[in-house]
């Protein structure tokens, strides 16, 4: 649902509300096991001020291990998620955009978006995911992971609590005397999310009464709620100065570009493996880059 409105000569705005629902989701069901074939256990998270207060040093439960007799027994079938419960994923967002054609060859445009789509994967901007709910058991009760003790905040991995994030973009250009033109682009984007993937062994397992099945010596679990932790915002400014020279058969455009004008070193991704190098940057915004170019139109 959107609306366009001309405010005055050369100036217009557009505003829209968008809701996208993703359906017909699929799951992989191991028909050789049932939820009763999984035994519960807990671990204790490390004490670390960088972790949320309701995670640091707290007991993490809702973890399950397959019984030794069913370890490695697989009979997978891909089927509809609706056979087990209602799986949902939806996006809600609002876009507001403007465009202005002003005197003396000044052109401006830009906009603001707020929505619950989150950037994922280990490269920026990666893919996006919207608020989802898969709170039903397909194979293991750990599908509903994971919960803290009574009285603490419940951390659920089956339903993501995507926050509504703000994105801003603007660009403009102006005609200058003697065939010169200047342009700039600004964008401010949310920082990517990160995890705290903690690897533990049999010595950290509590309440299972045995070692992990199949001789497994280590398991990895995310200590923080999925899609709950985010890096700082990413702000970038790019500028261009152009000289246009017209000839009888075409047009030359000589460009001078500066990318990342402020030389921002915004972090695009960090190490999400919990340990000594957790949160160490693995990717940052490219350093300031200057480029010269020629474009010929005919």
DRENMARKE-759679 format. One line per field, with one value per atom (N, C-alpha, C, O): residue number from 0; x, y, z. Coordinates in steps of 0.2 Angstrom, whole numbers, plus 5000, padded with zeros to 4 digits. Example, Ala and Ser with C-alpha at 12.3 -4.5 7.8 and 13.67 -1.06 7.14 Angstrom:
// residues 2
lofi = 0	0	0	0	1	1	1	1
east = 5066	5062	5066	5071	5064	5068	5064	5067
north = 4972	4978	4984	4983	4989	4995	5000	5006
up = 5039	5039	5039	5042	5035	5036	5039	5040
This chain:
// residues 298
lofi = 0	0	0	0	1	1	1	1	2	2	2	2	3	3	3	3	4	4	4	4	5	5	5	5	6	6	6	6	7	7	7	7	8	8	8	8	9	9	9	9	10	10	10	10	11	11	11	11	12	12	12	12	13	13	13	13	14	14	14	14	15	15	15	15	16	16	16	16	17	17	17	17	18	18	18	18	19	19	19	19	20	20	20	20	21	21	21	21	22	22	22	22	23	23	23	23	24	24	24	24	25	25	25	25	26	26	26	26	27	27	27	27	28	28	28	28	29	29	29	29	30	30	30	30	31	31	31	31	32	32	32	32	33	33	33	33	34	34	34	34	35	35	35	35	36	36	36	36	37	37	37	37	38	38	38	38	39	39	39	39	40	40	40	40	41	41	41	41	42	42	42	42	43	43	43	43	44	44	44	44	45	45	45	45	46	46	46	46	47	47	47	47	48	48	48	48	49	49	49	49	50	50	50	50	51	51	51	51	52	52	52	52	53	53	53	53	54	54	54	54	55	55	55	55	56	56	56	56	57	57	57	57	58	58	58	58	59	59	59	59	60	60	60	60	61	61	61	61	62	62	62	62	63	63	63	63	64	64	64	64	65	65	65	65	66	66	66	66	67	67	67	67	68	68	68	68	69	69	69	69	70	70	70	70	71	71	71	71	72	72	72	72	73	73	73	73	74	74	74	74	75	75	75	75	76	76	76	76	77	77	77	77	78	78	78	78	79	79	79	79	80	80	80	80	81	81	81	81	82	82	82	82	83	83	83	83	84	84	84	84	85	85	85	85	86	86	86	86	87	87	87	87	88	88	88	88	89	89	89	89	90	90	90	90	91	91	91	91	92	92	92	92	93	93	93	93	94	94	94	94	95	95	95	95	96	96	96	96	97	97	97	97	98	98	98	98	99	99	99	99	100	100	100	100	101	101	101	101	102	102	102	102	103	103	103	103	104	104	104	104	105	105	105	105	106	106	106	106	107	107	107	107	108	108	108	108	109	109	109	109	110	110	110	110	111	111	111	111	112	112	112	112	113	113	113	113	114	114	114	114	115	115	115	115	116	116	116	116	117	117	117	117	118	118	118	118	119	119	119	119	120	120	120	120	121	121	121	121	122	122	122	122	123	123	123	123	124	124	124	124	125	125	125	125	126	126	126	126	127	127	127	127	128	128	128	128	129	129	129	129	130	130	130	130	131	131	131	131	132	132	132	132	133	133	133	133	134	134	134	134	135	135	135	135	136	136	136	136	137	137	137	137	138	138	138	138	139	139	139	139	140	140	140	140	141	141	141	141	142	142	142	142	143	143	143	143	144	144	144	144	145	145	145	145	146	146	146	146	147	147	147	147	148	148	148	148	149	149	149	149	150	150	150	150	151	151	151	151	152	152	152	152	153	153	153	153	154	154	154	154	155	155	155	155	156	156	156	156	157	157	157	157	158	158	158	158	159	159	159	159	160	160	160	160	161	161	161	161	162	162	162	162	163	163	163	163	164	164	164	164	165	165	165	165	166	166	166	166	167	167	167	167	168	168	168	168	169	169	169	169	170	170	170	170	171	171	171	171	172	172	172	172	173	173	173	173	174	174	174	174	175	175	175	175	176	176	176	176	177	177	177	177	178	178	178	178	179	179	179	179	180	180	180	180	181	181	181	181	182	182	182	182	183	183	183	183	184	184	184	184	185	185	185	185	186	186	186	186	187	187	187	187	188	188	188	188	189	189	189	189	190	190	190	190	191	191	191	191	192	192	192	192	193	193	193	193	194	194	194	194	195	195	195	195	196	196	196	196	197	197	197	197	198	198	198	198	199	199	199	199	200	200	200	200	201	201	201	201	202	202	202	202	203	203	203	203	204	204	204	204	205	205	205	205	206	206	206	206	207	207	207	207	208	208	208	208	209	209	209	209	210	210	210	210	211	211	211	211	212	212	212	212	213	213	213	213	214	214	214	214	215	215	215	215	216	216	216	216	217	217	217	217	218	218	218	218	219	219	219	219	220	220	220	220	221	221	221	221	222	222	222	222	223	223	223	223	224	224	224	224	225	225	225	225	226	226	226	226	227	227	227	227	228	228	228	228	229	229	229	229	230	230	230	230	231	231	231	231	232	232	232	232	233	233	233	233	234	234	234	234	235	235	235	235	236	236	236	236	237	237	237	237	238	238	238	238	239	239	239	239	240	240	240	240	241	241	241	241	242	242	242	242	243	243	243	243	244	244	244	244	245	245	245	245	246	246	246	246	247	247	247	247	248	248	248	248	249	249	249	249	250	250	250	250	251	251	251	251	252	252	252	252	253	253	253	253	254	254	254	254	255	255	255	255	256	256	256	256	257	257	257	257	258	258	258	258	259	259	259	259	260	260	260	260	261	261	261	261	262	262	262	262	263	263	263	263	264	264	264	264	265	265	265	265	266	266	266	266	267	267	267	267	268	268	268	268	269	269	269	269	270	270	270	270	271	271	271	271	272	272	272	272	273	273	273	273	274	274	274	274	275	275	275	275	276	276	276	276	277	277	277	277	278	278	278	278	279	279	279	279	280	280	280	280	281	281	281	281	282	282	282	282	283	283	283	283	284	284	284	284	285	285	285	285	286	286	286	286	287	287	287	287	288	288	288	288	289	289	289	289	290	290	290	290	291	291	291	291	292	292	292	292	293	293	293	293	294	294	294	294	295	295	295	295	296	296	296	296	297	297	297	297
east = 5004	5000	5005	5009	5004	5008	5004	4999	5007	5004	5009	5015	5008	5013	5010	5003	5014	5011	5016	5022	5014	5018	5017	5012	5023	5022	5022	5019	5026	5027	5030	5032	5031	5034	5041	5045	5042	5049	5050	5055	5045	5047	5041	5035	5043	5037	5040	5046	5035	5037	5032	5027	5035	5032	5032	5038	5027	5027	5023	5018	5026	5022	5023	5028	5018	5019	5019	5015	5023	5024	5024	5027	5020	5020	5021	5017	5026	5027	5027	5030	5023	5022	5025	5023	5030	5033	5029	5029	5027	5023	5026	5031	5023	5024	5032	5035	5033	5040	5041	5036	5047	5048	5053	5057	5053	5058	5060	5057	5066	5068	5067	5069	5063	5061	5065	5064	5068	5071	5066	5065	5063	5058	5060	5056	5067	5070	5070	5071	5068	5068	5062	5058	5061	5055	5058	5064	5055	5057	5059	5063	5056	5058	5065	5067	5068	5074	5080	5086	5078	5083	5083	5078	5089	5090	5092	5096	5089	5090	5097	5099	5100	5106	5106	5103	5111	5112	5120	5124	5122	5129	5129	5123	5134	5135	5139	5145	5136	5140	5146	5146	5151	5157	5155	5150	5158	5157	5161	5167	5158	5161	5156	5151	5159	5155	5152	5148	5156	5153	5147	5144	5145	5139	5134	5135	5127	5122	5122	5124	5119	5119	5115	5117	5110	5106	5109	5106	5115	5119	5125	5127	5129	5136	5135	5132	5139	5139	5132	5132	5127	5121	5121	5124	5116	5115	5111	5105	5113	5109	5106	5110	5100	5097	5093	5094	5089	5085	5089	5087	5095	5099	5098	5096	5098	5096	5102	5104	5103	5107	5104	5100	5105	5102	5104	5110	5100	5102	5107	5107	5111	5117	5114	5117	5108	5105	5103	5102	5101	5099	5104	5102	5110	5115	5117	5118	5116	5118	5113	5114	5107	5101	5097	5094	5097	5094	5089	5091	5084	5079	5075	5069	5079	5076	5071	5071	5066	5061	5060	5059	5060	5058	5051	5048	5048	5040	5038	5043	5032	5030	5030	5028	5032	5032	5025	5025	5020	5013	5011	5006	5015	5013	5015	5013	5019	5021	5019	5018	5018	5016	5015	5017	5014	5013	5020	5022	5023	5029	5028	5024	5031	5029	5035	5040	5035	5041	5037	5034	5038	5035	5039	5043	5038	5042	5037	5032	5038	5034	5039	5044	5037	5042	5038	5033	5041	5039	5044	5050	5043	5047	5045	5039	5049	5047	5053	5059	5051	5056	5054	5048	5059	5058	5062	5068	5060	5064	5063	5057	5068	5068	5072	5078	5069	5072	5072	5067	5077	5077	5081	5083	5081	5084	5092	5095	5095	5102	5104	5110	5100	5102	5103	5107	5100	5101	5096	5090	5098	5094	5095	5101	5090	5091	5086	5080	5088	5083	5086	5092	5082	5084	5078	5072	5079	5073	5075	5081	5070	5071	5067	5061	5070	5066	5067	5072	5061	5062	5058	5052	5061	5058	5062	5067	5059	5062	5065	5065	5069	5073	5080	5083	5084	5090	5095	5094	5101	5107	5110	5111	5111	5114	5120	5122	5123	5129	5135	5135	5141	5147	5150	5156	5146	5149	5144	5138	5146	5141	5139	5144	5133	5127	5124	5120	5127	5124	5117	5114	5113	5106	5102	5105	5096	5092	5087	5085	5084	5079	5074	5076	5068	5063	5061	5063	5056	5054	5051	5047	5053	5051	5049	5051	5045	5043	5042	5039	5047	5046	5046	5050	5041	5041	5037	5031	5040	5037	5042	5048	5041	5046	5046	5040	5051	5052	5055	5053	5061	5065	5067	5064	5071	5073	5069	5068	5068	5065	5070	5068	5076	5081	5078	5081	5074	5071	5068	5067	5066	5063	5069	5067	5075	5080	5080	5078	5083	5085	5083	5081	5082	5079	5083	5087	5083	5087	5083	5077	5086	5082	5076	5076	5071	5066	5068	5072	5065	5066	5071	5072	5074	5078	5075	5069	5077	5074	5075	5080	5069	5069	5072	5071	5077	5080	5078	5079	5074	5071	5074	5075	5076	5079	5074	5075	5068	5063	5059	5056	5059	5056	5061	5063	5063	5067	5064	5058	5067	5064	5067	5070	5067	5070	5068	5062	5073	5071	5070	5072	5066	5065	5071	5072	5074	5080	5079	5075	5083	5082	5088	5094	5086	5091	5089	5084	5095	5094	5099	5105	5096	5100	5098	5093	5103	5102	5108	5113	5106	5111	5108	5102	5113	5112	5117	5123	5115	5120	5118	5113	5123	5122	5127	5132	5124	5127	5132	5129	5138	5142	5144	5143	5147	5149	5154	5158	5155	5160	5159	5164	5153	5153	5155	5155	5156	5157	5151	5146	5151	5146	5148	5153	5145	5147	5141	5135	5143	5138	5140	5146	5136	5137	5132	5126	5134	5129	5131	5137	5126	5126	5122	5116	5124	5120	5122	5128	5117	5118	5114	5108	5117	5114	5116	5121	5111	5112	5118	5120	5122	5127	5125	5119	5129	5127	5126	5129	5122	5122	5128	5131	5129	5134	5132	5127	5135	5133	5139	5144	5138	5143	5143	5141	5146	5146	5151	5157	5149	5153	5153	5148	5160	5161	5163	5167	5159	5160	5161	5159	5164	5164	5161	5157	5162	5158	5159	5155	5165	5166	5161	5160	5159	5154	5147	5142	5145	5138	5136	5139	5130	5127	5120	5116	5119	5112	5111	5105	5116	5115	5116	5113	5121	5122	5126	5127	5129	5133	5137	5136	5142	5145	5140	5135	5142	5138	5138	5144	5133	5132	5137	5140	5139	5143	5150	5154	5153	5160	5161	5167	5155	5156	5160	5158	5165	5169	5167	5169	5164	5162	5156	5154	5152	5146	5147	5150	5144	5144	5137	5132	5136	5129	5130	5135	5125	5125	5123	5117	5127	5126	5121	5117	5120	5116	5109	5110	5104	5098	5099	5103	5097	5098	5096	5090	5100	5098	5096	5092	5100	5099	5105	5104	5111	5117	5119	5119	5121	5122	5129	5130	5132	5138	5136	5130	5140	5138	5136	5138	5133	5130	5136	5141	5134	5139	5137	5131	5141	5140	5145	5151	5143	5147	5145	5139	5150	5149	5154	5160	5151	5155	5154	5148	5159	5158	5161	5165	5159	5161	5161	5157	5167	5167	5168	5173	5164	5164	5165	5163	5169	5169	5167	5169	5162	5158	5161	5161	5163	5166	5162	5162	5158	5154	5158	5162	5158	5161	5156	5150	5157	5153	5150	5144	5153	5151	5149	5146	5150	5148	5149	5150	5151	5152	5157	5156	5162	5167	5165	5163	5165	5164	5170	5172	5174	5180	5178	5175	5179	5177	5182	5187	5181	5186	5181	5177	5182	5178	5182	5188	5179	5182	5176	5171	5178	5174	5176	5182	5171	5172	5176	5182	5173	5176	5179	5185	5176	5178	5183	5185	5185	5189	5187	5191	5180	5177	5180	5181	5181	5184	5178	5179	5172	5166	5167	5169	5165	5166	5160	5154	5162	5156	5155	5150	5160	5159	5164	5170	5163	5167	5167	5163	5172	5173	5167	5167	5163	5157	5159	5154	5165	5167	5169	5174	5165	5167	5174	5175	5178	5185	5189	5186	5196	5200	5199	5200	5197	5197	5189	5188	5185	5178	5177	5180	5173	5172	5178	5177	5183	5189	5186	5183	5187	5185	5188	5194	5184	5186	5185	5188	5181	5180	5178	5174	5181	5179	5178	5179	5175	5173	5180	5185	5180	5186	5188	5184	5195	5198	5196	5194	5197	5196	5200	5205	5196	5198	5197	5192	5202	5202	5203	5207	5198	5198	5197	5193	5201	5200	5197	5199	5192	5190	5187	5186	5187	5184	5178	5179	5173	5167	5166	5165	5165	5163	5156	5155	5152	5145	5145	5147	5142	5141	5135	5133
north = 4994	5000	5006	5007	5010	5016	5022	5021	5028	5034	5039	5039	5042	5047	5054	5055	5059	5066	5071	5071	5075	5081	5086	5089	5089	5094	5101	5105	5101	5108	5106	5100	5111	5109	5106	5110	5100	5097	5093	5091	5093	5090	5085	5087	5079	5074	5069	5068	5066	5061	5055	5055	5049	5043	5039	5039	5036	5033	5026	5026	5021	5014	5010	5010	5006	5000	4994	4993	4989	4983	4977	4978	4972	4966	4960	4959	4956	4950	4944	4944	4939	4933	4927	4926	4923	4918	4911	4910	4907	4901	4895	4895	4889	4883	4881	4879	4882	4880	4872	4869	4870	4863	4861	4866	4855	4853	4846	4842	4844	4837	4833	4834	4828	4823	4817	4813	4815	4808	4803	4804	4799	4795	4789	4785	4788	4783	4784	4780	4791	4793	4796	4798	4797	4801	4806	4805	4811	4816	4812	4815	4806	4802	4799	4797	4799	4796	4801	4800	4807	4812	4814	4814	4814	4815	4823	4825	4826	4833	4834	4829	4840	4841	4849	4852	4851	4858	4860	4855	4866	4868	4875	4878	4877	4883	4888	4886	4894	4898	4901	4902	4903	4907	4913	4916	4915	4922	4927	4927	4932	4936	4943	4942	4948	4954	4956	4960	4953	4955	4951	4953	4946	4942	4946	4949	4945	4948	4945	4940	4950	4948	4942	4938	4940	4934	4928	4923	4929	4923	4922	4916	4927	4926	4923	4925	4917	4913	4909	4906	4909	4906	4899	4898	4895	4889	4889	4892	4886	4885	4878	4873	4878	4871	4871	4875	4866	4865	4862	4862	4859	4855	4848	4845	4844	4837	4833	4836	4827	4822	4816	4813	4814	4807	4801	4801	4797	4791	4787	4787	4783	4780	4775	4773	4771	4766	4769	4765	4775	4778	4783	4786	4783	4787	4785	4779	4789	4787	4784	4782	4783	4779	4785	4789	4785	4790	4787	4783	4790	4789	4795	4796	4800	4807	4807	4804	4811	4813	4820	4823	4824	4831	4832	4829	4835	4836	4843	4847	4845	4851	4853	4848	4859	4860	4860	4859	4862	4862	4855	4855	4850	4843	4843	4838	4848	4847	4854	4853	4859	4865	4871	4870	4877	4882	4886	4889	4886	4889	4896	4896	4901	4908	4912	4911	4916	4921	4927	4926	4933	4939	4945	4945	4949	4956	4961	4962	4966	4972	4978	4978	4983	4988	4994	4994	5000	5006	5010	5010	5012	5016	5023	5024	5028	5035	5038	5038	5040	5042	5049	5051	5053	5059	5060	5057	5065	5067	5074	5076	5078	5085	5087	5086	5090	5093	5101	5104	5104	5111	5115	5113	5122	5126	5125	5122	5128	5127	5120	5119	5116	5109	5105	5100	5107	5103	5097	5098	5091	5085	5082	5080	5080	5077	5071	5072	5066	5060	5056	5057	5052	5048	5045	5046	5042	5039	5036	5036	5034	5030	5024	5024	5019	5013	5010	5010	5007	5004	4997	4997	4992	4985	4980	4982	4974	4969	4964	4958	4966	4961	4962	4968	4957	4956	4953	4949	4956	4954	4948	4948	4942	4936	4934	4937	4928	4925	4929	4934	4927	4929	4935	4937	4937	4942	4948	4946	4954	4959	4961	4962	4963	4962	4956	4955	4951	4944	4943	4947	4938	4937	4941	4943	4941	4944	4939	4934	4940	4935	4940	4945	4938	4942	4938	4932	4941	4938	4931	4931	4926	4919	4916	4917	4911	4906	4899	4898	4895	4888	4884	4879	4886	4883	4877	4877	4872	4865	4860	4862	4854	4849	4845	4842	4844	4840	4834	4828	4834	4829	4829	4825	4833	4834	4839	4844	4838	4844	4850	4855	4849	4855	4860	4865	4857	4862	4868	4874	4868	4873	4877	4881	4875	4878	4886	4889	4889	4886	4890	4896	4888	4892	4892	4888	4898	4899	4897	4896	4896	4894	4899	4904	4896	4900	4907	4907	4912	4919	4923	4929	4919	4923	4924	4921	4928	4929	4923	4920	4921	4915	4917	4922	4913	4914	4909	4903	4911	4906	4906	4912	4900	4900	4898	4899	4896	4894	4900	4900	4906	4912	4918	4919	4921	4926	4933	4934	4937	4943	4949	4954	4949	4954	4961	4962	4965	4972	4976	4974	4981	4985	4990	4994	4989	4993	4999	4998	5004	5010	5010	5009	5012	5013	5019	5021	5023	5030	5030	5028	5033	5034	5041	5043	5044	5050	5051	5050	5055	5056	5063	5065	5066	5072	5074	5072	5078	5081	5088	5090	5092	5099	5100	5098	5104	5106	5113	5117	5113	5118	5122	5119	5127	5131	5127	5123	5129	5126	5118	5115	5116	5109	5104	5098	5107	5103	5100	5104	5095	5092	5089	5085	5090	5087	5082	5084	5077	5072	5069	5068	5067	5063	5058	5059	5053	5048	5047	5046	5046	5045	5039	5039	5034	5029	5027	5028	5026	5024	5017	5017	5012	5005	5002	5003	4998	4994	4989	4987	4989	4984	4977	4975	4972	4965	4962	4965	4957	4953	4949	4947	4946	4942	4937	4938	4931	4926	4925	4928	4920	4918	4910	4907	4907	4900	4897	4897	4894	4891	4883	4880	4881	4874	4871	4873	4865	4862	4855	4852	4852	4844	4841	4844	4834	4830	4833	4832	4836	4839	4844	4846	4848	4853	4851	4855	4845	4843	4841	4838	4844	4843	4840	4841	4835	4831	4826	4823	4824	4819	4812	4807	4812	4805	4801	4795	4803	4799	4804	4810	4801	4805	4806	4803	4811	4812	4806	4802	4804	4798	4798	4803	4792	4791	4793	4794	4794	4796	4803	4806	4807	4814	4818	4817	4822	4825	4832	4835	4835	4842	4844	4841	4849	4851	4859	4862	4862	4870	4872	4870	4877	4880	4888	4890	4891	4899	4901	4899	4905	4907	4913	4914	4916	4922	4921	4917	4924	4923	4925	4930	4921	4922	4929	4931	4932	4939	4944	4948	4944	4948	4953	4958	4952	4956	4959	4955	4965	4969	4973	4976	4974	4979	4986	4987	4991	4998	4999	4995	5004	5006	5008	5009	5007	5008	5014	5015	5019	5026	5027	5026	5029	5029	5035	5036	5039	5045	5044	5043	5044	5044	5050	5053	5053	5059	5058	5054	5062	5062	5069	5073	5071	5077	5075	5072	5078	5076	5082	5088	5082	5087	5084	5079	5087	5085	5089	5095	5085	5088	5086	5080	5090	5087	5088	5093	5083	5084	5083	5081	5083	5082	5075	5075	5070	5064	5060	5055	5064	5061	5065	5072	5062	5066	5062	5056	5066	5063	5066	5071	5061	5063	5060	5054	5065	5064	5064	5069	5058	5057	5057	5054	5060	5060	5057	5061	5051	5048	5047	5046	5048	5047	5042	5045	5036	5031	5032	5032	5031	5032	5038	5037	5043	5050	5051	5054	5049	5050	5045	5045	5040	5034	5030	5028	5029	5025	5018	5015	5016	5009	5005	5000	5006	5002	4995	4992	4991	4984	4981	4982	4977	4973	4966	4964	4963	4957	4955	4958	4951	4949	4941	4938	4939	4932	4930	4932	4925	4924	4917	4915	4915	4909	4911	4915	4909	4911	4908	4902	4913	4911	4917	4923	4916	4922	4927	4933	4925	4930	4932	4934	4930	4932	4939	4943	4941	4948	4952	4958	4948	4951	4953	4948	4959	4960	4956	4954	4953	4949	4953	4951	4958	4962	4969	4970	4974	4981	4985	4982	4991	4994	4996	4998	4996	4997	5004	5009	5005	5011	5016	5014	5023	5028	5026	5024	5027	5025	5031	5033	5033	5038	5035	5031	5037	5034	5039	5044	5038	5043	5038	5033	5041	5037	5042	5048	5039	5042	5038	5032	5041	5038	5042	5048	5038	5041	5038	5032	5043	5041	5043	5049	5039	5041	5038	5039
up = 5000	5000	5000	5005	4995	4995	4992	4989	4993	4990	4988	4991	4982	4980	4980	4979	4981	4982	4980	4982	4975	4973	4978	4979	4981	4986	4982	4984	4977	4973	4966	4965	4962	4956	4957	4959	4954	4955	4961	4962	4966	4972	4973	4973	4975	4976	4981	4982	4985	4990	4989	4986	4991	4990	4997	5000	5000	5006	5005	5002	5008	5007	5013	5016	5014	5019	5016	5011	5018	5014	5019	5024	5018	5022	5017	5012	5018	5014	5019	5024	5016	5020	5016	5010	5019	5016	5018	5024	5014	5016	5012	5009	5013	5010	5012	5008	5018	5020	5021	5022	5020	5021	5026	5029	5029	5034	5032	5028	5035	5034	5041	5046	5040	5046	5045	5040	5051	5051	5054	5060	5050	5052	5056	5059	5057	5061	5069	5073	5070	5077	5079	5075	5086	5088	5093	5095	5095	5101	5107	5111	5108	5115	5114	5119	5108	5108	5109	5108	5112	5113	5121	5124	5124	5131	5132	5129	5137	5139	5143	5146	5142	5146	5146	5142	5150	5151	5150	5151	5150	5150	5154	5155	5156	5159	5155	5153	5153	5149	5152	5159	5149	5152	5155	5153	5160	5163	5158	5158	5155	5151	5150	5148	5152	5152	5145	5144	5140	5133	5131	5126	5135	5134	5137	5142	5135	5139	5146	5148	5150	5158	5159	5164	5155	5157	5153	5153	5151	5148	5151	5153	5153	5156	5162	5167	5163	5169	5170	5176	5166	5167	5164	5159	5167	5164	5158	5158	5153	5146	5146	5145	5146	5145	5138	5134	5138	5131	5126	5120	5128	5123	5124	5129	5118	5118	5114	5109	5116	5113	5111	5115	5105	5103	5107	5109	5109	5113	5109	5103	5113	5109	5104	5099	5106	5101	5095	5090	5094	5088	5085	5080	5088	5085	5078	5077	5073	5066	5062	5056	5065	5061	5058	5061	5051	5047	5042	5038	5042	5036	5035	5037	5031	5030	5025	5020	5026	5021	5022	5027	5016	5015	5015	5010	5019	5019	5021	5022	5021	5023	5030	5034	5032	5039	5042	5048	5038	5041	5044	5047	5042	5045	5053	5056	5055	5062	5066	5072	5062	5066	5061	5055	5063	5058	5058	5063	5053	5051	5048	5043	5051	5048	5047	5051	5042	5041	5037	5032	5040	5037	5038	5043	5034	5034	5034	5030	5039	5039	5038	5041	5034	5033	5030	5027	5031	5029	5025	5027	5019	5015	5014	5012	5014	5013	5008	5010	5002	4997	4995	4995	4993	4990	4984	4983	4979	4974	4972	4973	4971	4970	4964	4964	4959	4954	4955	4954	4957	4959	4953	4948	4955	4950	4949	4954	4944	4943	4942	4944	4940	4939	4945	4945	4951	4957	4957	4956	4958	4959	4965	4967	4969	4975	4976	4973	4979	4980	4986	4988	4989	4995	4998	4996	5004	5007	5014	5016	5017	5024	5024	5021	5026	5027	5034	5037	5037	5043	5042	5040	5044	5043	5048	5051	5048	5052	5048	5049	5042	5039	5041	5042	5042	5045	5041	5037	5040	5036	5040	5046	5036	5039	5035	5030	5036	5033	5035	5039	5033	5035	5030	5031	5025	5021	5021	5021	5020	5020	5013	5009	5011	5016	5016	5020	5013	5014	5012	5007	5014	5013	5019	5023	5018	5023	5025	5022	5032	5034	5038	5041	5038	5041	5048	5049	5052	5058	5056	5052	5060	5058	5065	5070	5064	5070	5067	5063	5070	5069	5076	5077	5080	5087	5087	5090	5084	5084	5083	5081	5085	5085	5079	5077	5075	5069	5071	5069	5074	5076	5083	5087	5085	5092	5096	5093	5102	5106	5106	5108	5104	5104	5098	5097	5094	5089	5092	5089	5099	5102	5106	5111	5105	5110	5109	5104	5114	5121	5126	5125	5132	5138	5144	5145	5147	5153	5159	5159	5165	5171	5173	5170	5177	5179	5182	5186	5180	5183	5178	5179	5173	5168	5162	5161	5158	5151	5147	5147	5144	5140	5133	5130	5131	5124	5120	5121	5115	5110	5103	5100	5101	5094	5089	5083	5091	5086	5084	5079	5088	5086	5086	5092	5081	5081	5082	5080	5086	5088	5084	5087	5078	5074	5076	5075	5077	5079	5072	5067	5073	5067	5066	5070	5060	5059	5054	5049	5055	5050	5045	5047	5039	5034	5030	5029	5029	5026	5020	5020	5014	5008	5005	5005	5003	4999	4994	4995	4989	4983	4980	4980	4977	4974	4969	4969	4964	4959	4958	4959	4955	4954	4948	4947	4943	4937	4939	4942	4937	4938	4932	4926	4932	4926	4922	4925	4916	4911	4910	4909	4911	4909	4915	4914	4921	4927	4930	4930	4934	4938	4944	4944	4950	4956	4959	4958	4962	4964	4971	4972	4975	4981	4983	4981	4986	4989	4996	4998	5000	5007	5009	5007	5013	5015	5023	5025	5027	5033	5034	5034	5036	5036	5043	5046	5045	5051	5051	5045	5056	5056	5056	5059	5053	5053	5060	5065	5061	5067	5068	5063	5074	5076	5081	5085	5081	5086	5091	5091	5096	5100	5100	5105	5095	5094	5099	5098	5104	5110	5109	5108	5109	5108	5115	5118	5117	5123	5122	5117	5127	5127	5133	5136	5134	5139	5146	5150	5147	5154	5156	5162	5151	5152	5152	5154	5150	5150	5156	5160	5158	5164	5164	5159	5168	5168	5163	5163	5159	5154	5157	5155	5162	5165	5161	5162	5155	5151	5146	5146	5142	5137	5131	5131	5127	5121	5117	5116	5113	5109	5103	5101	5101	5095	5096	5091	5102	5103	5102	5101	5101	5099	5105	5111	5104	5109	5110	5115	5105	5106	5102	5097	5105	5102	5102	5106	5097	5097	5097	5094	5101	5102	5103	5105	5100	5100	5107	5109	5111	5117	5117	5123	5112	5112	5108	5103	5109	5105	5098	5096	5093	5086	5084	5086	5080	5077	5083	5082	5088	5094	5095	5098	5092	5093	5087	5082	5087	5081	5082	5087	5076	5076	5075	5074	5076	5075	5068	5063	5067	5060	5055	5057	5049	5044	5040	5037	5040	5037	5031	5033	5025	5020	5015	5014	5013	5009	5003	5003	4997	4990	4986	4986	4983	4979	4972	4971	4968	4961	4958	4959	4955	4951	4944	4942	4939	4932	4928	4929	4922	4917	4911	4908	4908	4902	4896	4896	4891	4885	4879	4877	4875	4869	4863	4862	4859	4852	4847	4848	4841	4835	4835	4833	4837	4837	4843	4843	4849	4855	4861	4860	4867	4873	4877	4878	4879	4884	4891	4892	4896	4903	4907	4907	4910	4914	4921	4924	4925	4931	4936	4935	4942	4948	4954	4956	4956	4961	4968	4968	4973	4980	4983	4985	4985	4988	4996	4997	5000	5007	5009	5011	5008	5008	5015	5016	5020	5027	5030	5035	5025	5027	5033	5037	5033	5039	5039	5033	5045	5045	5049	5053	5047	5050	5049	5044	5054	5054	5051	5052	5046	5042	5045	5044	5048	5051	5056	5056	5061	5066	5067	5064	5070	5072	5077	5082	5075	5079	5083	5086	5083	5087	5093	5094	5099	5105	5107	5107	5110	5112	5112	5112	5112	5113	5107	5108	5101	5096	5094	5089	5099	5098	5097	5101	5092	5090	5087	5086	5085	5082	5074	5071	5072	5065	5060	5060	5055	5050	5043	5038	5043	5037	5039	5043	5036	5037	5030	5025	5031	5025	5022	5025	5015	5011	5013	5013	5013	5014	5009	5003	5010	5005	4998	4998	4993	4986	4982	4981	4978	4973	4966	4965	4962	4955	4950	4950	4944	4938	4933	4932	4929	4923	4918	4919	4912	4906	4903	4902	4902	4898	4892	4892	4887	4880	4878	4877	4876	4874	4867	4865	4862	4855	4852	4847
